[in-house]
Amino acid sequence: MTTPTLSLIRRWLRTAPTRLAIAGLGLMLVLAACGGGGGGVASVGSGGTGAFSVGTVTGFGSVIVNGLRYDDSAASVSDEDGPRSRSDLKLGMVVKVRGTVNAGASSANSIMFDSELLGPVSALNNTAKTVTILGQKVLFDASSVFDASLPQGFASIQANQVLEVHGYLNPLTNELQATLVELKSNPNKYKLSGIVRNLQTSAKTLQIGSETIGYSSLNGSQLPASLANGVLIKARLSPTASNTSVTWNATKLSLPDAGVQDEDQADVEGLITAFVSSSQFTVGTVPVDARNASVPSGTVLQLGARVKVEGSITGGVLIAREVKLETSGKSIDLRGTISAADTVAKTFVVRGVTVSYATGVQFDNGTAANLVNGANVEVKGQLAPNSAVVNATRIKF
């Protein structure tokens, strides 16, 4: 690493203890990534620039993340359990994309996704529109996608249902900003992410939020070497509640994968989880140097703010060119072949996403009569409130 980068890290280490726990985790993961070892982006071809993106999926026909359209036809897709397929990608998923970007077309070499929370609903607040799962509060906004398994959106959620939630975790408040929520039946595991508290190494227990987790079934080699109070971990749990003093039994404990490596172009969306100043902060687990970044006038950067940072990664630190706040209600962009066309309901499906053309649609090179199975279209629109349905504003044939 360069001397300036090391100086930046030293300054971060002078923060208050709570901030240090989060920032230290991000730096630790980054340092591990800088050290080499597994994975990596394939060699950049002629005319291409290496790229790394973290953000929500906002479109298909290629996959769209942070406004960039990546050709995913040759990409490897995976989650924490191993290989998956392109058809497993859904609107609202938080993904990590590695690939190449150039003026003509961008392509993804690998796409990784994982949910943050999986478990039963223990509390439901219809007024605030929040749910609690495994002691963690889940928040929703206009950009939260509800899977088709929850057809009425938030109104479909009931106590004791098992939900899987993708999104952005604020470990300081133990709250999760949902970007996608799905109903699950009889899962073979639960999942919870958060800050370790009350670690008891002799009893082999720890707490995440209000939940007490036992890890006596895991041996030393199966535990993160840095397991300690104040560290952010991901816990995989047995779905059967414990009948002992612990609430849940862990089947796996791991550190979040920062997935950071040096790239000429990087786009990272997420919550600010550690904050020293408007020029030094952490997004998720990625340290950001924003000293020379363009920031819109009036922007207030603070802990918990949802931001998108564009720049390049050097020495494991995202050197920002631009930082801006992310707002809810993102536009959706879909390209593909129509299936399940329904002229009565005025809906059709593209790449697994239901599109409504009931009102206010601009048609290019055709009319509503041309919306038949097999037709190729480009759809632009907005996510319907509390839904996985996209309300089209423009359809181009």
Rosetta blueprint (number, residue, H / E / L):
1 M L
2 T L
3 T H
4 P H
5 T H
6 L H
7 S H
8 L H
9 I H
10 R H
11 R H
12 W H
13 L L
14 R L
15 T L
16 A L
17 P H
18 T H
19 R H
20 L H
21 A H
22 I H
23 A H
24 G H
25 L H
26 G H
27 L H
28 M H
29 L H
30 V H
31 L H
32 A H
33 A H
34 C H
35 G L
36 G L
37 G L
38 G L
39 G L
40 G L
41 V L
42 A L
43 S L
44 V L
45 G L
46 S L
47 G L
48 G L
49 T E
50 G E
51 A E
52 F E
53 S E
54 V E
55 G E
56 T E
57 V E
58 T E
59 G E
60 F E
61 G L
62 S L
63 V E
64 I E
65 V E
66 N L
67 G L
68 L E
69 R E
70 Y E
71 D E
72 D L
73 S L
74 A L
75 A L
76 S E
77 V E
78 S E
79 D E
80 E L
81 D L
82 G E
83 P E
84 R E
85 S L
86 R H
87 S H
88 D H
89 L L
90 K L
91 L L
92 G L
93 M L
94 V E
95 V E
96 K E
97 V E
98 R E
99 G E
100 T E
101 V E
102 N L
103 A L
104 G L
105 A L
106 S E
107 S E
108 A E
109 N E
110 S E
111 I E
112 M E
113 F E
114 D L
115 S L
116 E L
117 L E
118 L E
119 G E
120 P E
121 V E
122 S E
123 A E
124 L E
125 N E
126 N L
127 T L
128 A L
129 K L
130 T E
131 V E
132 T E
133 I E
134 L L
135 G L
136 Q E
137 K E
138 V E
139 L E
140 F L
141 D L
142 A L
143 S L
144 S L
145 V E
146 F E
147 D L
148 A L
149 S L
150 L L
151 P L
152 Q L
153 G H
154 F H
155 A H
156 S H
157 I L
158 Q L
159 A L
160 N L
161 Q L
162 V E
163 L E
164 E E
165 V E
166 H E
167 G E
168 Y E
169 L E
170 N E
171 P L
172 L L
173 T L
174 N L
175 E E
176 L E
177 Q E
178 A E
179 T E
180 L E
181 V E
182 E E
183 L E
184 K E
185 S L
186 N L
187 P L
188 N L
189 K L
190 Y E
191 K E
192 L E
193 S E
194 G E
195 I E
196 V E
197 R E
198 N E
199 L E
200 Q E
201 T L
202 S L
203 A L
204 K L
205 T E
206 L E
207 Q E
208 I E
209 G L
210 S L
211 E E
212 T E
213 I E
214 G E
215 Y L
216 S L
217 S L
218 L L
219 N L
220 G H
221 S H
222 Q H
223 L L
224 P L
225 A L
226 S L
227 L L
228 A L
229 N L
230 G L
231 V L
232 L E
233 I E
234 K E
235 A E
236 R E
237 L E
238 S L
239 P L
240 T L
241 A L
242 S L
243 N L
244 T L
245 S L
246 V L
247 T L
248 W E
249 N E
250 A E
251 T E
252 K E
253 L E
254 S E
255 L L
256 P L
257 D L
258 A L
259 G L
260 V L
261 Q L
262 D L
263 E E
264 D E
265 Q E
266 A E
267 D E
268 V E
269 E E
270 G E
271 L E
272 I E
273 T E
274 A E
275 F E
276 V E
277 S E
278 S L
279 S L
280 Q E
281 F E
282 T E
283 V E
284 G L
285 T L
286 V E
287 P E
288 V E
289 D E
290 A L
291 R L
292 N L
293 A L
294 S E
295 V L
296 P L
297 S L
298 G L
299 T L
300 V L
301 L L
302 Q L
303 L L
304 G L
305 A L
306 R E
307 V E
308 K E
309 V E
310 E E
311 G E
312 S E
313 I E
314 T E
315 G L
316 G L
317 V E
318 L E
319 I E
320 A E
321 R E
322 E E
323 V E
324 K E
325 L E
326 E L
327 T L
328 S L
329 G L
330 K L
331 S E
332 I E
333 D E
334 L E
335 R E
336 G E
337 T E
338 I L
339 S E
340 A E
341 A E
342 D E
343 T L
344 V L
345 A L
346 K L
347 T E
348 F E
349 V E
350 V E
351 R L
352 G L
353 V E
354 T E
355 V E
356 S E
357 Y L
358 A L
359 T L
360 G L
361 V L
362 Q E
363 F E
364 D E
365 N L
366 G L
367 T L
368 A H
369 A H
370 N H
371 L L
372 V L
373 N L
374 G L
375 A L
376 N E
377 V E
378 E E
379 V E
380 K E
381 G E
382 Q E
383 L E
384 A L
385 P L
386 N L
387 S L
388 A L
389 V L
390 V E
391 N E
392 A E
393 T E
394 R E
395 I E
396 K E
397 F L
